[in-house]
Amino acid sequence: MKPTLLILAAGMGSRYGTLKQMDAFGPNGETIIDYSLYDAIHAGFGKVVFIIRDFFKEEFETYFRKKLGDKIEMEFITQELDNIPDGCVSHPERQKPWGTAHAIWVAKDVINEPFGVINADDYYGVDSFKQLANFLTEQNNTDDYAVVAYYLRNTLSEHGTVNRGVCSVNADGHLVDVTECVKIKRDEDGVIRFPQGDSMQTLNEDTLVSMNMWGFLPSYFDHCDVLFKDFLEKHGMELTSEFYIPTLVDHLIKEKVLHVNVLDTESDWFGVTYKEDKPFVMEKISQLIQDEVYPKNLWS
């Protein structure tokens, strides 16, 4: 059975300014998602599940069905605020859904096979998809998950600070934990720093970080159901609390429920956190086309 790719595309891009999931970066109007799908199809993924919001579902689905045709099976699932387990409650004035772990949970009825998870607005690189597809395809009787880890030096933005999940890895190549570090940037002296309390902490160039590229099994949905209910019981009446993937993964590791394999990759990674990132991303994609990593027109 071929693995599925789940794409987190429900975010509205508040820092970016527009619906960046649909923004054009390639020479023929290709989005970043197009390049991820191209890599995923060639790596062996057999289905894609898009997690989106209802207010742009029609436009989004029409765009990708027309472009991809029958190249890969597609599902379009909406992540909404009221899509929570039966019996759970939330604050009546809350506006946003419940974060990335919740975004995956809403796809529980359409995924029955090993699956990968990525962000819609990040470019992950050819090797990362190959590694993830191979890992998911080779999962037999184990309940291990995976995270694709990148080197911090390859994930910074020249136009502002970034938040990164710093990975701690043990001698067996398993993830120990993911520590969320916020407002990371390279200072004028070339050192990478982030604020922690009243001081600034430094990070090594080769620090492994999670860019939200994960490999899960269907057991994720059972684990998430339990932990999400517990989260809502504690935080359901808060206006902005979110249930993140690393929170769920960290719990499963700490409770020794499973191992999470760290797949480090030399793949090039870049993203569009800020509007000012767009020219850089377009230049990177143009270079990849010149290097014949991609054809000039992906789907012709």
C-alpha positions in Angstrom: 0.0 0.0 0.0 1.4 3.4 -1.0 1.7 6.0 1.8 -0.4 9.1 1.9 0.8 12.7 2.1 -1.2 15.1 4.4 -0.6 18.8 3.6 -1.4 21.4 6.3 -2.9 24.2 4.3 -5.4 25.7 6.7 -3.3 28.6 8.0 -4.2 32.0 6.8 -0.7 33.4 6.7 -1.1 36.4 9.0 2.6 37.4 8.8 2.6 36.8 5.1 -0.3 39.1 4.3 -2.2 36.9 1.8 -3.3 33.3 1.3 0.2 32.1 0.6 -0.9 28.5 -0.1 -2.2 29.7 -3.5 0.7 32.2 -4.3 2.7 31.6 -7.5 6.4 30.9 -7.3 7.2 28.9 -10.4 7.5 30.2 -14.0 4.0 28.9 -14.9 2.2 30.0 -11.7 3.3 26.9 -9.7 2.7 27.1 -6.0 5.1 25.6 -3.4 2.6 22.8 -2.9 3.0 21.9 -6.6 6.7 21.2 -6.1 5.9 19.2 -2.9 3.3 17.1 -4.8 5.7 16.5 -7.7 8.4 15.2 -5.3 5.8 13.2 -3.4 4.4 11.5 -6.5 7.9 10.6 -7.7 8.9 9.3 -4.3 5.9 6.9 -4.2 3.1 8.6 -2.3 -0.3 7.4 -3.6 -2.8 9.9 -2.2 -2.8 13.5 -0.9 -5.0 14.9 1.8 -5.3 18.7 2.0 -6.3 20.2 5.3 -7.9 23.5 4.5 -10.6 26.0 5.7 -14.1 26.0 4.5 -14.0 29.6 3.3 -11.5 28.8 0.5 -12.3 25.2 0.0 -14.1 25.6 -3.4 -11.4 27.7 -4.9 -8.6 25.5 -3.6 -10.1 22.2 -4.7 -11.0 23.5 -8.1 -7.4 24.7 -8.6 -5.7 21.4 -7.7 -8.2 19.0 -9.3 -7.8 20.9 -12.6 -4.0 21.0 -12.4 -3.4 17.4 -11.2 -6.2 15.5 -12.8 -5.7 11.8 -12.1 -2.0 12.0 -11.2 -2.7 11.3 -7.6 -5.8 10.5 -5.5 -7.0 13.6 -3.6 -9.1 14.4 -0.5 -10.0 17.9 0.8 -10.8 18.1 4.5 -11.7 21.3 6.3 -10.4 22.1 9.8 -13.0 24.1 11.7 -13.3 25.3 15.2 -16.3 23.1 16.1 -14.7 19.9 14.7 -13.9 18.4 18.1 -14.7 15.1 19.9 -18.2 14.6 21.1 -18.8 16.0 24.6 -16.0 18.5 24.4 -16.7 22.3 24.7 -14.9 25.4 23.7 -15.1 29.2 24.5 -18.0 30.7 22.5 -15.9 33.6 21.4 -12.9 31.6 20.1 -12.1 32.3 16.4 -9.3 29.9 15.4 -9.1 26.1 15.2 -6.9 24.1 17.5 -3.4 23.8 15.9 -1.5 21.3 13.9 -2.2 18.1 15.9 -5.9 18.9 15.6 -5.5 19.6 11.8 -4.2 16.0 11.4 -7.0 14.6 13.6 -9.7 16.0 11.3 -8.5 13.6 8.6 -9.2 10.5 10.7 -12.0 9.2 8.4 -9.9 9.3 5.1 -6.5 7.9 6.1 -6.1 4.2 6.9 -2.4 3.8 5.8 1.0 5.2 6.8 1.2 8.9 6.1 3.5 11.8 5.9 2.8 15.4 7.1 4.1 18.6 5.7 3.3 22.4 5.7 1.8 23.8 2.6 4.1 26.8 2.5 7.5 25.0 2.9 9.8 23.5 0.3 11.3 20.3 1.6 13.5 18.9 -1.2 13.6 15.7 -3.2 15.6 13.6 -0.8 13.3 14.3 2.2 10.3 12.8 0.3 12.3 9.8 -0.8 13.5 9.1 2.8 10.0 9.6 4.2 8.3 7.4 1.6 10.9 4.7 2.1 10.4 4.8 5.9 6.6 4.6 5.6 6.6 1.9 3.0 8.9 -0.3 5.1 6.8 0.0 8.3 5.5 -3.5 8.9 4.7 -4.6 12.5 6.4 -1.7 14.3 4.6 1.4 15.6 7.5 3.7 15.1 7.0 7.2 13.7 9.6 9.5 12.1 10.6 13.1 11.8 12.6 14.5 8.9 15.2 16.8 10.5 17.0 19.7 8.8 20.2 21.7 9.8 19.3 25.0 11.4 21.7 27.0 9.2 19.5 26.0 6.2 16.2 27.2 7.7 16.7 30.8 8.6 15.0 33.8 7.1 16.8 37.1 6.1 13.6 39.0 6.7 12.8 38.3 10.3 12.9 35.9 13.2 11.7 32.3 12.9 10.4 29.7 15.4 12.0 26.2 15.2 11.5 22.9 16.9 15.0 21.9 18.1 15.5 18.1 18.1 17.4 16.2 20.7 18.5 12.8 19.4 19.8 9.8 21.3 22.5 7.3 20.3 20.0 5.0 18.6 18.9 7.8 16.3 15.5 8.2 18.1 14.0 11.6 19.0 14.2 12.4 22.7 12.2 15.6 22.5 11.5 18.7 20.4 12.0 22.0 22.1 10.2 25.0 20.6 12.6 28.0 20.3 11.0 31.2 19.2 12.4 34.4 17.6 15.5 32.8 16.3 17.8 34.8 14.0 21.4 35.2 12.9 22.8 38.3 14.4 25.2 40.7 12.7 28.2 38.8 14.2 27.1 35.7 12.4 25.9 33.9 15.6 22.5 32.3 15.8 20.6 33.4 18.9 17.1 33.4 20.5 15.7 34.9 23.6 15.1 32.8 26.7 13.9 34.5 29.8 16.1 37.6 30.4 19.0 36.5 28.3 20.0 35.4 24.8 20.8 31.8 24.0 23.0 30.6 21.1 22.4 27.7 18.8 24.9 25.7 16.8 24.8 25.9 13.0 24.3 22.1 12.7 21.5 21.9 15.2 18.8 19.5 13.9 15.4 21.1 13.7 11.9 19.9 12.8 10.3 21.7 9.9 7.0 19.9 10.5 7.7 17.0 8.2 6.6 13.9 10.0 5.9 10.2 9.3 2.9 8.7 11.1 0.8 5.5 11.2 -3.0 5.3 11.5 -2.4 4.7 15.3 -1.8 8.5 15.4 -5.6 9.1 15.4 -6.2 6.9 18.4 -3.4 8.5 20.4 -4.5 12.0 19.3 -8.1 11.3 20.2 -7.2 10.6 23.9 -4.7 13.5 24.2 -6.9 16.0 22.4 -9.8 15.3 24.7 -7.5 15.9 27.7 -6.2 19.1 26.1 -9.7 20.4 25.6 -10.7 19.6 29.1 -7.8 21.7 30.4 -7.6 24.4 27.7 -10.9 24.3 25.8 -12.2 27.6 27.3 -9.1 29.5 26.3 -9.3 31.8 23.3 -5.9 31.1 21.7 -4.5 27.8 23.0 -3.3 25.3 20.4 -2.6 21.6 20.3 0.7 21.1 18.4 2.2 18.0 16.8 5.4 18.2 19.0 3.2 18.2 22.1 1.6 15.0 21.1 4.8 13.4 19.9 6.7 14.4 23.1 4.0 12.8 25.3 4.2 9.5 23.3 8.0 9.5 23.7 8.0 10.3 27.4 5.4 7.6 28.1 7.5 5.1 26.1 4.6 4.4 23.8 6.8 4.4 20.7 10.0 5.5 19.1 10.3 8.4 16.6 13.1 7.9 14.1 15.1 11.0 13.1 15.7 11.1 9.4 18.3 13.8 8.8 18.5 15.1 5.3 20.8 17.3 3.2 17.7 18.4 1.2 17.5 22.1 0.7 14.7 23.7 2.7 13.1 27.1 2.4 9.8 28.7 3.2 7.8 31.8 2.9 7.1 33.1 6.4 7.3 36.8 5.2 6.2 38.5 2.0 9.8 39.6 1.6 10.8 35.9 1.3 9.0 35.6 -2.0 11.8 36.8 -4.4 14.3 34.6 -2.6 12.0 31.5 -3.0 11.4 32.3 -6.7 15.1 32.5 -7.3 15.7 29.2 -5.5 13.1 27.5 -7.6 14.4 29.0 -10.8 17.9 27.6 -9.9 16.4 24.2 -9.3 14.8 24.3 -12.7 18.2 25.3 -14.3 19.8 22.4 -12.5 17.1 20.1 -14.0 15.8 19.0 -10.7 12.4 20.1 -12.1 11.0 20.6 -15.6 10.1 24.2 -16.4 6.4 23.2 -16.5 5.7 20.6 -13.8 2.5 19.1 -15.1 2.6 19.4 -18.9 
